[in-house]
Amino acid sequence: MNNIISVIFASDQETKLDNLALHRTAASLPFAGRYRCIDFTLSNLVNSQITSIGIVTRSNYSSLMDHIRMGRDWDLNRKNGGITVFPPYASNTSRNVFKGKIEALYGILEFFTKAPEDYVIVTNSNIIASINFEDVFDEHIKSGADITIVSYTAKPTTSKRLLLELDDNNKVIGTRITQTASDEETEIGTNIYLMKKDILVEQVIDNFERGYIDFEKNIIQQNIDKLNIHAYHLTQHCAIIDDVKSYYSESMAVLNAKIRSELFDGPGGNVYTKVKDSVPTRYRDKAVVQNSLVADGCDINGTVINSILFRGVVVEEGAEIRNSIVMEGGVVKKDATLDYTITDKNVTITEDKHMSGTELFVAVIPKNKKV
């Protein structure tokens, strides 16, 4: 698998993540108690022996840089290959932030042309799944595809999802992009694409010169009849995090043992993240914890039910946390309650305060706030 390079887009759909993306990219969004969204993509690639990776940034990427630390925790801090982070500009001569993926890829063409690898994976960073890219590559070669799209079956929960129409051999014969959510299950593209590097370079140059910027619309949809495009169907759990609703629902899904096993013991192998040295969680005399995911370094003396606590969370006596996500450094003071609430990093809920949303409209408290 050393014949493949990868490009990861760190930013996509941040506007729909509201307060959760005020200070970070989608790539560095905390997930499942101790991880970031990009950890799953990086781990899948590294476990498949893909070790030459470019990360394209747009804005608010300081937290991402702090997290990946040039790839040390994924064994990507190396002389040959490793991680290359690209600044958020379309080209060296333009100071404008790129408007679409095609423009961004055109700005880093040298990354492709100088690389000795023959194949490339283009992917977003907000995909939570365990993927063995060796299997994807084998299927790509077997099908004779020009482009392989990794896909899964689910209900489109938000707009701008790429829906695929397939024939009996998983050849893509039609696509459309959702404008609204739907209750009907269908095949959804994950925004992960495998193709020969030469095809990507040719498509990027041709579309850029024509003024096109949208990868899905201009390279995928407009080439359905011109290129042999196939889908690689994932049978295990897959999630795309692109708004507050999907972030909450997919985070809470990890409380399901079957889904947790598919993500962390799946075909993609181990999931790696930035290593932090911290003490074990302390459960005091008044602690009651049920069906919850609790990271290390927490201090719990209240009630935690059906919730996710990140590192270093303090839950004081009499406090109750239900159906909620409390990110790193959160403090829930005595007799305060949270229900259907997401608190970002270093949020303090003061004594006797009661914060509540609903399953459909989860309350979000921004980073560093005191309520």
Secondary structure, 3 states (H helix, E strand, C coil): CCCEEEEEECCCCHHHHHHHHCCCCCCCCEECCCEEHHHHHHHHHHHCCCCEEEEECCCCCHHHHHHHHHHHHHCCCCCCCEEEEECCCCCCCCCCCCCCHHHHHHHCHHHHHHCCCCEEEEEECCEEECCCHHHHHHHHHHHCCCEEEEEEEECCCCCCCEEEEECCCCEEEEEEECCCCCCCCEEEEEEEEEEEHHHHHHHHHHHHHCCCCCHHHHHHHHHCCCCCEEEEECCCCEEECCCHHHHHHHHHHCCCHHHHHHHHCCCCCCCCCCCCCCCCCEECCCCEEECCEECCCCEECCEEECCEECCCCEECCCCEEECCEECCCCEECCCCEEECEEECCCCEECCCCEEECCCCCCEEECCCCEC
